[in-house]
Amino acid sequence: MRTTLTLDDDLISKINAEMKRSGKSFKETVNDFLRVGISTRRELRSSDSFKVKARDMGVRPGLNYDNIGELLEEIEGPAHR
């Protein structure tokens, strides 16, 4: 199938570099890159999503958890901003 694409300059540079390295034509190089990109995207989509498991960290005595500004200053010092 023939189609017209407008490619950004940075992509053209990468395609040209790959063409020099591999000795393949422009068409072969673009098709290879598209195949890799499409298959990688499918793999990313099919992977399990990242999940955070919460756990109780306890409370440190002497820290006031009601005022986040004071807590940051206590932990990181006055230059935390």
N, CA, C and O atoms as a CHARMM CRD file, in Angstrom:
* protein
*
  324
    1    1 MET  N      0.84000  -1.17300   0.00000 PROA 1      0.00000
    2    1 MET  CA     0.00000   0.00000   0.00000 PROA 1      0.00000
    3    1 MET  C      0.88300   1.23300   0.00000 PROA 1      0.00000
    4    1 MET  O      1.87500   1.29900   0.72500 PROA 1      0.00000
    5    2 ARG  N      0.52900   2.17400  -0.78700 PROA 2      0.00000
    6    2 ARG  CA     1.26200   3.43800  -0.82300 PROA 2      0.00000
    7    2 ARG  C      0.50400   4.47000  -0.00900 PROA 2      0.00000
    8    2 ARG  O     -0.72500   4.53000  -0.04300 PROA 2      0.00000
    9    3 THR  N      1.25300   5.28100   0.72400 PROA 3      0.00000
   10    3 THR  CA     0.65800   6.36700   1.48300 PROA 3      0.00000
   11    3 THR  C      1.69900   7.45800   1.64000 PROA 3      0.00000
   12    3 THR  O      2.88500   7.22700   1.40500 PROA 3      0.00000
   13    4 THR  N      1.27100   8.62400   2.02900 PROA 4      0.00000
   14    4 THR  CA     2.17800   9.74300   2.24600 PROA 4      0.00000
   15    4 THR  C      2.22500  10.03900   3.73200 PROA 4      0.00000
   16    4 THR  O      1.18900  10.18000   4.38100 PROA 4      0.00000
   17    5 LEU  N      3.43300  10.13300   4.26400 PROA 5      0.00000
   18    5 LEU  CA     3.64100  10.46700   5.66900 PROA 5      0.00000
   19    5 LEU  C      4.46900  11.72700   5.76200 PROA 5      0.00000
   20    5 LEU  O      5.35400  11.96100   4.93800 PROA 5      0.00000
   21    6 THR  N      4.18800  12.52900   6.75300 PROA 6      0.00000
   22    6 THR  CA     5.04600  13.66200   7.06700 PROA 6      0.00000
   23    6 THR  C      5.78100  13.30200   8.34300 PROA 6      0.00000
   24    6 THR  O      5.17100  13.17900   9.40500 PROA 6      0.00000
   25    7 LEU  N      7.09200  13.13200   8.24100 PROA 7      0.00000
   26    7 LEU  CA     7.90600  12.70400   9.37700 PROA 7      0.00000
   27    7 LEU  C      8.68300  13.88400   9.94000 PROA 7      0.00000
   28    7 LEU  O      9.15200  14.74800   9.19800 PROA 7      0.00000
   29    8 ASP  N      8.81300  13.90900  11.25200 PROA 8      0.00000
   30    8 ASP  CA     9.60800  14.94100  11.91500 PROA 8      0.00000
   31    8 ASP  C     11.08400  14.74500  11.59500 PROA 8      0.00000
   32    8 ASP  O     11.53000  13.63800  11.29100 PROA 8      0.00000
   33    9 ASP  N     11.83500  15.84900  11.67000 PROA 9      0.00000
   34    9 ASP  CA    13.26100  15.81800  11.33200 PROA 9      0.00000
   35    9 ASP  C     14.04900  14.83500  12.19000 PROA 9      0.00000
   36    9 ASP  O     14.95400  14.16600  11.69200 PROA 9      0.00000
   37   10 ASP  N     13.71100  14.74400  13.48200 PROA 10     0.00000
   38   10 ASP  CA    14.46300  13.82500  14.35400 PROA 10     0.00000
   39   10 ASP  C     14.24400  12.37100  13.93800 PROA 10     0.00000
   40   10 ASP  O     15.15100  11.54800  14.05900 PROA 10     0.00000
   41   11 LEU  N     13.04300  12.05300  13.44800 PROA 11     0.00000
   42   11 LEU  CA    12.77900  10.68900  12.98600 PROA 11     0.00000
   43   11 LEU  C     13.52600  10.39600  11.69600 PROA 11     0.00000
   44   11 LEU  O     14.06400   9.30200  11.52700 PROA 11     0.00000
   45   12 ILE  N     13.56400  11.35200  10.79400 PROA 12     0.00000
   46   12 ILE  CA    14.29600  11.16900   9.54400 PROA 12     0.00000
   47   12 ILE  C     15.76900  10.89900   9.83600 PROA 12     0.00000
   48   12 ILE  O     16.37900  10.04000   9.19900 PROA 12     0.00000
   49   13 SER  N     16.34400  11.62400  10.79500 PROA 13     0.00000
   50   13 SER  CA    17.74700  11.40800  11.16200 PROA 13     0.00000
   51   13 SER  C     17.96500   9.99300  11.67100 PROA 13     0.00000
   52   13 SER  O     18.94100   9.34100  11.30200 PROA 13     0.00000
   53   14 LYS  N     17.06100   9.51900  12.51500 PROA 14     0.00000
   54   14 LYS  CA    17.19200   8.16600  13.05600 PROA 14     0.00000
   55   14 LYS  C     17.00400   7.10500  11.97200 PROA 14     0.00000
   56   14 LYS  O     17.70000   6.09000  11.96100 PROA 14     0.00000
   57   15 ILE  N     16.06700   7.34500  11.06900 PROA 15     0.00000
   58   15 ILE  CA    15.85300   6.39800   9.97100 PROA 15     0.00000
   59   15 ILE  C     17.07600   6.35900   9.06400 PROA 15     0.00000
   60   15 ILE  O     17.52000   5.28400   8.66100 PROA 15     0.00000
   61   16 ASN  N     17.61600   7.52400   8.74500 PROA 16     0.00000
   62   16 ASN  CA    18.80800   7.57300   7.89600 PROA 16     0.00000
   63   16 ASN  C     19.99400   6.87000   8.55100 PROA 16     0.00000
   64   16 ASN  O     20.74100   6.15300   7.88500 PROA 16     0.00000
   65   17 ALA  N     20.16400   7.07500   9.84500 PROA 17     0.00000
   66   17 ALA  CA    21.26300   6.41000  10.55100 PROA 17     0.00000
   67   17 ALA  C     21.08900   4.89500  10.52500 PROA 17     0.00000
   68   17 ALA  O     22.05600   4.15900  10.32600 PROA 17     0.00000
   69   18 GLU  N     19.86300   4.43000  10.72300 PROA 18     0.00000
   70   18 GLU  CA    19.59700   2.98900  10.68800 PROA 18     0.00000
   71   18 GLU  C     19.79300   2.42700   9.28400 PROA 18     0.00000
   72   18 GLU  O     20.27000   1.30300   9.12900 PROA 18     0.00000
   73   19 MET  N     19.43100   3.19600   8.26100 PROA 19     0.00000
   74   19 MET  CA    19.63400   2.75100   6.88400 PROA 19     0.00000
   75   19 MET  C     21.12200   2.56300   6.59600 PROA 19     0.00000
   76   19 MET  O     21.51500   1.59200   5.95000 PROA 19     0.00000
   77   20 LYS  N     21.94500   3.49300   7.07500 PROA 20     0.00000
   78   20 LYS  CA    23.39900   3.38300   6.87600 PROA 20     0.00000
   79   20 LYS  C     23.94500   2.17700   7.62400 PROA 20     0.00000
   80   20 LYS  O     24.78800   1.44600   7.10400 PROA 20     0.00000
   81   21 ARG  N     23.46100   1.97000   8.84900 PROA 21     0.00000
   82   21 ARG  CA    23.95400   0.88000   9.67200 PROA 21     0.00000
   83   21 ARG  C     23.56300  -0.48000   9.08900 PROA 21     0.00000
   84   21 ARG  O     24.38100  -1.39700   9.02600 PROA 21     0.00000
   85   22 SER  N     22.30300  -0.59800   8.66600 PROA 22     0.00000
   86   22 SER  CA    21.79000  -1.90600   8.24300 PROA 22     0.00000
   87   22 SER  C     21.92300  -2.16500   6.74700 PROA 22     0.00000
   88   22 SER  O     21.91200  -3.31800   6.31600 PROA 22     0.00000
   89   23 GLY  N     22.04800  -1.11300   5.96100 PROA 23     0.00000
   90   23 GLY  CA    22.09600  -1.28400   4.51500 PROA 23     0.00000
   91   23 GLY  C     20.73600  -1.53500   3.89700 PROA 23     0.00000
   92   23 GLY  O     20.64800  -1.89000   2.72200 PROA 23     0.00000
   93   24 LYS  N     19.66500  -1.35500   4.67500 PROA 24     0.00000
   94   24 LYS  CA    18.30800  -1.57700   4.17300 PROA 24     0.00000
   95   24 LYS  C     17.77200  -0.30900   3.51500 PROA 24     0.00000
   96   24 LYS  O     18.30000   0.78500   3.71600 PROA 24     0.00000
   97   25 SER  N     16.72100  -0.47900   2.73100 PROA 25     0.00000
   98   25 SER  CA    16.08100   0.65500   2.06400 PROA 25     0.00000
   99   25 SER  C     15.24600   1.45800   3.06500 PROA 25     0.00000
  100   25 SER  O     15.01100   1.02800   4.19400 PROA 25     0.00000
  101   26 PHE  N     14.81000   2.62600   2.61800 PROA 26     0.00000
  102   26 PHE  CA    13.95500   3.46700   3.44900 PROA 26     0.00000
  103   26 PHE  C     12.67800   2.71300   3.81100 PROA 26     0.00000
  104   26 PHE  O     12.26600   2.70400   4.97100 PROA 26     0.00000
  105   27 LYS  N     12.05400   2.08400   2.82000 PROA 27     0.00000
  106   27 LYS  CA    10.81300   1.34900   3.04300 PROA 27     0.00000
  107   27 LYS  C     11.00200   0.23500   4.06700 PROA 27     0.00000
  108   27 LYS  O     10.19400   0.09700   4.98600 PROA 27     0.00000
  109   28 GLU  N     12.05900  -0.55900   3.91800 PROA 28     0.00000
  110   28 GLU  CA    12.31100  -1.65800   4.85500 PROA 28     0.00000
  111   28 GLU  C     12.55900  -1.13200   6.26900 PROA 28     0.00000
  112   28 GLU  O     12.07200  -1.70200   7.24500 PROA 28     0.00000
  113   29 THR  N     13.31000  -0.05300   6.36800 PROA 29     0.00000
  114   29 THR  CA    13.64200   0.50500   7.68100 PROA 29     0.00000
  115   29 THR  C     12.39600   1.03300   8.38400 PROA 29     0.00000
  116   29 THR  O     12.18700   0.76400   9.56700 PROA 29     0.00000
  117   30 VAL  N     11.57100   1.78200   7.66200 PROA 30     0.00000
  118   30 VAL  CA    10.33900   2.31900   8.26200 PROA 30     0.00000
  119   30 VAL  C      9.41800   1.17800   8.67500 PROA 30     0.00000
  120   30 VAL  O      8.84900   1.21600   9.76600 PROA 30     0.00000
  121   31 ASN  N      9.26000   0.17400   7.83400 PROA 31     0.00000
  122   31 ASN  CA     8.40300  -0.97300   8.17500 PROA 31     0.00000
  123   31 ASN  C      8.92500  -1.70600   9.40600 PROA 31     0.00000
  124   31 ASN  O      8.14500  -2.10000  10.27300 PROA 31     0.00000
  125   32 ASP  N     10.25100  -1.89200   9.48500 PROA 32     0.00000
  126   32 ASP  CA    10.82600  -2.54700  10.66800 PROA 32     0.00000
  127   32 ASP  C     10.53200  -1.75700  11.93800 PROA 32     0.00000
  128   32 ASP  O     10.12700  -2.32500  12.95200 PROA 32     0.00000
  129   33 PHE  N     10.74000  -0.43500  11.87400 PROA 33     0.00000
  130   33 PHE  CA    10.48200   0.40200  13.05000 PROA 33     0.00000
  131   33 PHE  C      9.01300   0.36100  13.44500 PROA 33     0.00000
  132   33 PHE  O      8.69500   0.29500  14.63300 PROA 33     0.00000
  133   34 LEU  N      8.11800   0.39800  12.47000 PROA 34     0.00000
  134   34 LEU  CA     6.69100   0.33000  12.77800 PROA 34     0.00000
  135   34 LEU  C      6.31600  -1.00000  13.41500 PROA 34     0.00000
  136   34 LEU  O      5.52500  -1.03600  14.35800 PROA 34     0.00000
  137   35 ARG  N      6.88000  -2.09600  12.90700 PROA 35     0.00000
  138   35 ARG  CA     6.59100  -3.41100  13.49700 PROA 35     0.00000
  139   35 ARG  C      7.04800  -3.47800  14.96000 PROA 35     0.00000
  140   35 ARG  O      6.32600  -3.96500  15.83000 PROA 35     0.00000
  141   36 VAL  N      8.25500  -2.98000  15.20600 PROA 36     0.00000
  142   36 VAL  CA     8.78100  -2.99300  16.57700 PROA 36     0.00000
  143   36 VAL  C      7.90700  -2.12400  17.48300 PROA 36     0.00000
  144   36 VAL  O      7.55600  -2.53500  18.58900 PROA 36     0.00000
  145   37 GLY  N      7.56100  -0.93800  17.02000 PROA 37     0.00000
  146   37 GLY  CA     6.74200  -0.03300  17.82600 PROA 37     0.00000
  147   37 GLY  C      5.38000  -0.59500  18.14200 PROA 37     0.00000
  148   37 GLY  O      4.90800  -0.49000  19.27400 PROA 37     0.00000
  149   38 ILE  N      4.73800  -1.19500  17.14900 PROA 38     0.00000
  150   38 ILE  CA     3.39800  -1.75000  17.35900 PROA 38     0.00000
  151   38 ILE  C      3.44800  -2.95200  18.28800 PROA 38     0.00000
  152   38 ILE  O      2.59200  -3.08700  19.16200 PROA 38     0.00000
  153   39 SER  N      4.42800  -3.82400  18.11900 PROA 39     0.00000
  154   39 SER  CA     4.49500  -5.00600  18.98900 PROA 39     0.00000
  155   39 SER  C      4.86300  -4.61700  20.41800 PROA 39     0.00000
  156   39 SER  O      4.36100  -5.21700  21.36900 PROA 39     0.00000
  157   40 THR  N      5.72400  -3.62900  20.57700 PROA 40     0.00000
  158   40 THR  CA     6.08800  -3.16400  21.92100 PROA 40     0.00000
  159   40 THR  C      4.88800  -2.56200  22.62300 PROA 40     0.00000
  160   40 THR  O      4.68200  -2.78400  23.81600 PROA 40     0.00000
  161   41 ARG  N      4.11000  -1.81600  21.89900 PROA 41     0.00000
  162   41 ARG  CA     2.92500  -1.19400  22.49800 PROA 41     0.00000
  163   41 ARG  C      1.93100  -2.24900  22.96500 PROA 41     0.00000
  164   41 ARG  O      1.31000  -2.09600  24.01700 PROA 41     0.00000
  165   42 ARG  N      1.77600  -3.32300  22.18600 PROA 42     0.00000
  166   42 ARG  CA     0.88300  -4.41400  22.59800 PROA 42     0.00000
  167   42 ARG  C      1.38700  -5.08000  23.85800 PROA 42     0.00000
  168   42 ARG  O      0.60300  -5.40200  24.75100 PROA 42     0.00000
  169   43 GLU  N      2.69700  -5.29200  23.93900 PROA 43     0.00000
  170   43 GLU  CA     3.27800  -5.92100  25.12700 PROA 43     0.00000
  171   43 GLU  C      3.07200  -5.04900  26.35400 PROA 43     0.00000
  172   43 GLU  O      2.76000  -5.56100  27.42900 PROA 43     0.00000
  173   44 LEU  N      3.24100  -3.74700  26.21300 PROA 44     0.00000
  174   44 LEU  CA     3.04700  -2.84100  27.34100 PROA 44     0.00000
  175   44 LEU  C      1.59800  -2.84800  27.80000 PROA 44     0.00000
  176   44 LEU  O      1.32400  -2.82900  29.00000 PROA 44     0.00000
  177   45 ARG  N      0.68700  -2.87500  26.86500 PROA 45     0.00000
  178   45 ARG  CA    -0.73300  -2.85300  27.19400 PROA 45     0.00000
  179   45 ARG  C     -1.15800  -4.13200  27.89700 PROA 45     0.00000
  180   45 ARG  O     -2.02700  -4.10100  28.76800 PROA 45     0.00000
  181   46 SER  N     -0.55400  -5.25300  27.53000 PROA 46     0.00000
  182   46 SER  CA    -0.98600  -6.53000  28.08300 PROA 46     0.00000
  183   46 SER  C     -0.34200  -6.84800  29.42900 PROA 46     0.00000
  184   46 SER  O     -0.75800  -7.79200  30.10100 PROA 46     0.00000
  185   47 SER  N      0.66800  -6.07300  29.83100 PROA 47     0.00000
  186   47 SER  CA     1.31800  -6.36000  31.10100 PROA 47     0.00000
  187   47 SER  C      0.41500  -5.94600  32.26600 PROA 47     0.00000
  188   47 SER  O     -0.46200  -5.09500  32.11800 PROA 47     0.00000
  189   48 ASP  N      0.64700  -6.55600  33.40700 PROA 48     0.00000
  190   48 ASP  CA    -0.14200  -6.23200  34.59200 PROA 48     0.00000
  191   48 ASP  C      0.13400  -4.79600  35.02200 PROA 48     0.00000
  192   48 ASP  O      1.26100  -4.31200  34.92800 PROA 48     0.00000
  193   49 SER  N     -0.90100  -4.13200  35.48800 PROA 49     0.00000
  194   49 SER  CA    -0.71700  -2.76700  35.95400 PROA 49     0.00000
  195   49 SER  C     -0.00200  -2.77400  37.30100 PROA 49     0.00000
  196   49 SER  O     -0.08000  -3.73400  38.06700 PROA 49     0.00000
  197   50 PHE  N      0.68500  -1.69300  37.55800 PROA 50     0.00000
  198   50 PHE  CA     1.44200  -1.55400  38.79400 PROA 50     0.00000
  199   50 PHE  C      0.47400  -1.31100  39.94600 PROA 50     0.00000
  200   50 PHE  O     -0.42100  -0.47100  39.84800 PROA 50     0.00000
  201   51 LYS  N      0.65600  -2.03700  41.01700 PROA 51     0.00000
  202   51 LYS  CA    -0.21000  -1.88200  42.18300 PROA 51     0.00000
  203   51 LYS  C      0.65300  -1.63800  43.41600 PROA 51     0.00000
  204   51 LYS  O      1.67600  -2.29200  43.61900 PROA 51     0.00000
  205   52 VAL  N      0.22300  -0.69400  44.22200 PROA 52     0.00000
  206   52 VAL  CA     0.91500  -0.38500  45.46800 PROA 52     0.00000
  207   52 VAL  C      0.17300  -1.05300  46.60000 PROA 52     0.00000
  208   52 VAL  O     -1.04100  -0.90100  46.73600 PROA 52     0.00000
  209   53 LYS  N      0.90100  -1.79200  47.41000 PROA 53     0.00000
  210   53 LYS  CA     0.29100  -2.42400  48.56900 PROA 53     0.00000
  211   53 LYS  C      0.60400  -1.57300  49.79200 PROA 53     0.00000
  212   53 LYS  O      1.76300  -1.39600  50.16700 PROA 53     0.00000
  213   54 ALA  N     -0.43700  -1.05800  50.39700 PROA 54     0.00000
  214   54 ALA  CA    -0.26400  -0.20500  51.56600 PROA 54     0.00000
  215   54 ALA  C      0.09200  -1.04500  52.78300 PROA 54     0.00000
  216   54 ALA  O     -0.35700  -2.18000  52.94100 PROA 54     0.00000
  217   55 ARG  N      0.89700  -0.46100  53.61900 PROA 55     0.00000
  218   55 ARG  CA     1.19800  -1.13200  54.88400 PROA 55     0.00000
  219   55 ARG  C      1.34300  -0.07900  55.96800 PROA 55     0.00000
  220   55 ARG  O      1.71100   1.06600  55.70400 PROA 55     0.00000
  221   56 ASP  N      1.05400  -0.47800  57.15900 PROA 56     0.00000
  222   56 ASP  CA     1.08800   0.43700  58.29000 PROA 56     0.00000
  223   56 ASP  C      2.52800   0.77800  58.63900 PROA 56     0.00000
  224   56 ASP  O      3.33000  -0.10800  58.93400 PROA 56     0.00000
  225   57 MET  N      2.85100   2.05800  58.60400 PROA 57     0.00000
  226   57 MET  CA     4.20500   2.51600  58.91300 PROA 57     0.00000
  227   57 MET  C      4.33100   2.93600  60.37700 PROA 57     0.00000
  228   57 MET  O      5.42800   3.20500  60.86600 PROA 57     0.00000
  229   58 GLY  N      3.20700   2.98700  61.05500 PROA 58     0.00000
  230   58 GLY  CA     3.24300   3.39500  62.44700 PROA 58     0.00000
  231   58 GLY  C      3.37600   4.90800  62.56400 PROA 58     0.00000
  232   58 GLY  O      3.45800   5.61600  61.56000 PROA 58     0.00000
  233   59 VAL  N      3.39600   5.38200  63.77100 PROA 59     0.00000
  234   59 VAL  CA     3.50600   6.81000  64.03400 PROA 59     0.00000
  235   59 VAL  C      4.76000   7.05600  64.85500 PROA 59     0.00000
  236   59 VAL  O      4.97500   6.40200  65.87500 PROA 59     0.00000
  237   60 ARG  N      5.58900   7.99700  64.41400 PROA 60     0.00000
  238   60 ARG  CA     6.78800   8.35300  65.18200 PROA 60     0.00000
  239   60 ARG  C      6.39600   9.29200  66.31100 PROA 60     0.00000
  240   60 ARG  O      5.75700  10.31500  66.06500 PROA 60     0.00000
  241   61 PRO  N      6.75800   8.97100  67.51500 PROA 61     0.00000
  242   61 PRO  CA     6.41400   9.84800  68.63600 PROA 61     0.00000
  243   61 PRO  C      7.07800  11.21400  68.48500 PROA 61     0.00000
  244   61 PRO  O      8.22800  11.31100  68.05600 PROA 61     0.00000
  245   62 GLY  N      6.35400  12.25100  68.83600 PROA 62     0.00000
  246   62 GLY  CA     6.90200  13.59400  68.81500 PROA 62     0.00000
  247   62 GLY  C      6.66600  14.35000  67.52100 PROA 62     0.00000
  248   62 GLY  O      6.97600  15.53900  67.45100 PROA 62     0.00000
  249   63 LEU  N      6.12500  13.70100  66.48900 PROA 63     0.00000
  250   63 LEU  CA     5.84700  14.40000  65.23300 PROA 63     0.00000
  251   63 LEU  C      4.36600  14.70600  65.13700 PROA 63     0.00000
  252   63 LEU  O      3.52600  13.86200  65.44900 PROA 63     0.00000
  253   64 ASN  N      4.04500  15.93100  64.69800 PROA 64     0.00000
  254   64 ASN  CA     2.66600  16.34800  64.52900 PROA 64     0.00000
  255   64 ASN  C      2.28000  16.11500  63.07100 PROA 64     0.00000
  256   64 ASN  O      2.76700  16.81600  62.18500 PROA 64     0.00000
  257   65 TYR  N      1.41800  15.14800  62.81400 PROA 65     0.00000
  258   65 TYR  CA     1.02400  14.79600  61.46000 PROA 65     0.00000
  259   65 TYR  C     -0.13600  15.65300  60.95200 PROA 65     0.00000
  260   65 TYR  O     -0.58300  15.46600  59.82000 PROA 65     0.00000
  261   66 ASP  N     -0.62900  16.58500  61.76100 PROA 66     0.00000
  262   66 ASP  CA    -1.75100  17.43300  61.37100 PROA 66     0.00000
  263   66 ASP  C     -1.30800  18.64500  60.55600 PROA 66     0.00000
  264   66 ASP  O     -2.10600  19.18400  59.79000 PROA 66     0.00000
  265   67 ASN  N     -0.06500  19.08600  60.69800 PROA 67     0.00000
  266   67 ASN  CA     0.42900  20.25900  59.99100 PROA 67     0.00000
  267   67 ASN  C      1.59600  19.82600  59.10400 PROA 67     0.00000
  268   67 ASN  O      2.70500  19.61100  59.59400 PROA 67     0.00000
  269   68 ILE  N      1.34800  19.69900  57.80900 PROA 68     0.00000
  270   68 ILE  CA     2.35500  19.17400  56.89200 PROA 68     0.00000
  271   68 ILE  C      3.56500  20.09400  56.79200 PROA 68     0.00000
  272   68 ILE  O      4.68600  19.61800  56.61300 PROA 68     0.00000
  273   69 GLY  N      3.35600  21.40600  56.90600 PROA 69     0.00000
  274   69 GLY  CA     4.47200  22.35100  56.84700 PROA 69     0.00000
  275   69 GLY  C      5.44900  22.14700  57.98700 PROA 69     0.00000
  276   69 GLY  O      6.66200  22.10700  57.77800 PROA 69     0.00000
  277   70 GLU  N      4.91900  22.01900  59.18900 PROA 70     0.00000
  278   70 GLU  CA     5.77600  21.77100  60.35400 PROA 70     0.00000
  279   70 GLU  C      6.45300  20.40700  60.24900 PROA 70     0.00000
  280   70 GLU  O      7.61900  20.26000  60.61500 PROA 70     0.00000
  281   71 LEU  N      5.73600  19.43000  59.75800 PROA 71     0.00000
  282   71 LEU  CA     6.29400  18.08600  59.60300 PROA 71     0.00000
  283   71 LEU  C      7.46900  18.10200  58.62000 PROA 71     0.00000
  284   71 LEU  O      8.51000  17.50600  58.89700 PROA 71     0.00000
  285   72 LEU  N      7.31600  18.77000  57.48700 PROA 72     0.00000
  286   72 LEU  CA     8.40400  18.87000  56.51100 PROA 72     0.00000
  287   72 LEU  C      9.60600  19.59900  57.09500 PROA 72     0.00000
  288   72 LEU  O     10.74900  19.18800  56.89600 PROA 72     0.00000
  289   73 GLU  N      9.34500  20.66500  57.80600 PROA 73     0.00000
  290   73 GLU  CA    10.45500  21.40800  58.40900 PROA 73     0.00000
  291   73 GLU  C     11.17400  20.57100  59.45900 PROA 73     0.00000
  292   73 GLU  O     12.39600  20.64400  59.58700 PROA 73     0.00000
  293   74 GLU  N     10.42800  19.78900  60.19900 PROA 74     0.00000
  294   74 GLU  CA    11.01800  18.91500  61.21200 PROA 74     0.00000
  295   74 GLU  C     11.90500  17.83700  60.57600 PROA 74     0.00000
  296   74 GLU  O     12.99800  17.54500  61.06000 PROA 74     0.00000
  297   75 ILE  N     11.41200  17.26400  59.49900 PROA 75     0.00000
  298   75 ILE  CA    12.11900  16.15400  58.86900 PROA 75     0.00000
  299   75 ILE  C     13.24900  16.62200  57.95800 PROA 75     0.00000
  300   75 ILE  O     14.35300  16.08100  58.01300 PROA 75     0.00000
  301   76 GLU  N     12.97800  17.64000  57.10800 PROA 76     0.00000
  302   76 GLU  CA    13.93800  18.06200  56.09800 PROA 76     0.00000
  303   76 GLU  C     14.71300  19.32100  56.45500 PROA 76     0.00000
  304   76 GLU  O     15.67800  19.66900  55.77300 PROA 76     0.00000
  305   77 GLY  N     14.30100  20.00700  57.51400 PROA 77     0.00000
  306   77 GLY  CA    14.98100  21.23300  57.90200 PROA 77     0.00000
  307   77 GLY  C     14.31800  22.44900  57.28300 PROA 77     0.00000
  308   77 GLY  O     13.40500  22.32000  56.46700 PROA 77     0.00000
  309   78 PRO  N     14.77600  23.62500  57.67200 PROA 78     0.00000
  310   78 PRO  CA    14.11800  24.86300  57.20500 PROA 78     0.00000
  311   78 PRO  C     14.30900  25.12900  55.71000 PROA 78     0.00000
  312   78 PRO  O     13.57300  25.94500  55.15600 PROA 78     0.00000
  313   79 ALA  N     15.24600  24.49000  55.03800 PROA 79     0.00000
  314   79 ALA  CA    15.49800  24.74800  53.62200 PROA 79     0.00000
  315   79 ALA  C     14.70800  23.80100  52.71300 PROA 79     0.00000
  316   79 ALA  O     15.07700  23.62700  51.55200 PROA 79     0.00000
  317   80 HSD  N     13.63500  23.18800  53.21100 PROA 80     0.00000
  318   80 HSD  CA    12.88900  22.21000  52.42500 PROA 80     0.00000
  319   80 HSD  C     12.10400  22.83300  51.27800 PROA 80     0.00000
  320   80 HSD  O     11.61300  22.11400  50.40800 PROA 80     0.00000
  321   81 ARG  N     11.98000  24.13600  51.26100 PROA 81     0.00000
  322   81 ARG  CA    11.16000  24.81100  50.23200 PROA 81     0.00000
  323   81 ARG  C     11.93600  25.03800  49.03500 PROA 81     0.00000
  324   81 ARG  O     11.42300  25.59100  48.06300 PROA 81     0.00000
